Amino acid sequence: MSWTSRTSRRNRTGVAHCRPGAWSRPAAVGALLLVAGLLAAAGLLAVVGVPSAAGPSAAGPPGAQAPPDPPSAPSSRPGSPSRPGSLAEPAPSAPSVTAPQVLPTRSPLGQGVTATPKGRFRITLHEGHHTSGRVLEEAVLNCFPSTGSTHPRPEEACAVLSRVSGDFAQLPVHNRPCPELDRPVTVVAEGTWRTRPRGFAHTYANRCAAGTESARVFDLSPG
């Protein structure tokens, strides 16, 4: 009894042809074994940590610690080489620029130098009609400035002398009554006014008259 295979037929030449889409049982078993072998090989490589052709795994093997980062090189100034094993020296700070200090100027008076007065006089009151009489009062009068004066009222006396340019003969009369006493005094004034020499001598009836007729310039009594 002859029968025809369900999976193949013979053509007239006697060659068996496989039906499209049909696998023989030995071929299917071989393919399955090949796939199983490839899967087993891949699992074994993953266990032993052999890197694949694509490169090392980013995560690494389980339980492995990441290698420490390499120490960073010490920073140094641009253009200056740093020595091995030494820290870079800090860049020097820019020098601070300060404005020049302005010293206050000192006046001549602060340096112990006295300015030259506008007028300098010595006034002497002598008893009697002559300059050889006994000295009753004597004073120094400096004008503008009045520093060093011993006159009881230097500012007032210098203001009067300034109006007459230091000329004692032109002194005005001070309006003040005086007793009529005959006690003559002779006044002598010597010195300079604006570097010009000045001299004056006059006899008055008494000390009150000497002060009244000179606008109190020759009044050397205190008060």
RAWO-V243227 format. One record per pair of residues at least 4 apart in sequence whose ideal C-beta (glycine too) atoms are under 6 Angstrom apart, sorted by sequence separation. I is the first residue (numbers start at 1). J is the second residue. If there is no record, write none. Layout:
BEGIN
i j
I J
I J
END
This chain:
BEGIN
i j
10 14
18 22
23 27
60 64
76 80
106 110
142 146
153 157
154 158
205 209
209 213
214 218
23 28
45 50
51 56
106 111
108 113
126 131
128 133
149 154
161 166
192 197
193 198
204 209
211 216
10 16
76 82
82 88
127 133
142 148
151 157
164 170
204 210
126 133
127 134
142 149
191 198
211 218
8 16
141 149
146 154
210 218
211 219
127 136
140 149
146 155
190 199
8 18
140 150
141 151
125 136
139 150
189 200
7 19
49 61
76 88
125 137
139 151
74 87
75 88
141 154
188 201
74 88
77 91
124 138
7 22
143 158
187 202
123 139
141 157
186 203
122 140
184 203
185 204
121 141
168 189
120 142
185 207
183 206
187 210
119 143
117 142
118 143
181 206
185 210
117 143
118 144
117 144
166 193
178 208
178 209
187 218
166 198
168 200
178 212
176 212
174 212
173 213
174 215
174 216
171 214
172 215
171 215
171 217
119 166
129 184
131 186
160 215
131 188
160 217
125 185
126 186
157 217
125 187
124 188
123 189
121 189
122 190
121 191
152 222
120 191
120 192
119 193
129 203
139 220
137 220
END
